[in-house]
């Protein structure tokens, strides 16, 4: 049995089912409210969700019980008092690797929160917040969002995060100090003179680390697909080799294969829909040298879908790799055979913001 934790424009949905079949909605929470991201911590089973509000700002909630019941609000998800910036949104939650109770949350304006008690309380990472260059950071189209958090398996001191459009940031000391990791990134949408400013235009869209080879990372950029073989210090363009477009947001990997990655390309920044009206997931098994479309069972014509950065997830690995993604049309699609074939998991949900797959 597989569980999907789905954040939507109109609440949180939990679905359960078997790969290849339609899933059943088992619970709904935060009805009518935008749930930007939600996930179940695989270590504890705790559910965590970030909920947005134009009036009260973003909040982070958790529950160890019935998801349709009462949720507790996490403490500490706030910015220091007296500043000019406001917390606009919590984009992502990530469980720490190999450290009990460690949970991260990333948000706008380019902030990282850390929890040591499973997400019940958080504190702001001061090292990133106090970066001297922060006043010159430039926001991407969706804001100054910290949207990708990549722990290092077995070493909680090493962490990589991505911020639109302040680029990659790396730490080896648990977040006390940070350095950039933008070498090789090419923002083609900026004039050459603008690139002299290291704070401009490094609009990363999504980053994933290969668990079996943690120095290997894959990135979807704002017009570009990249791979790093040195833990995010530098990047190589892998956006050719069969992709119809190198623009997009979603990205995931196969934990069993460090040469693997899966993308869902969109046409371009001014036309954020699936190319040619066909929904296809592109797979590489050679570290980005070539890309192969996988679309058996997906809509093949007049399907101009948009898939957001957190709306693509996986569970399992190798021959048992399951892939799931949701669209702003309210549809969910899934594959139980590493992308070879696909089926509709659910339809007519609210616009999908995030998908997190795992065991119930």
Order of alpha helices (4+ residues) and beta strands (2+ residues): beta-beta-beta-beta-beta-beta-beta-beta-beta-beta-beta-alpha-beta-beta-beta-beta-beta-beta-beta-beta-beta-beta-beta-beta-beta-beta-beta-beta-beta
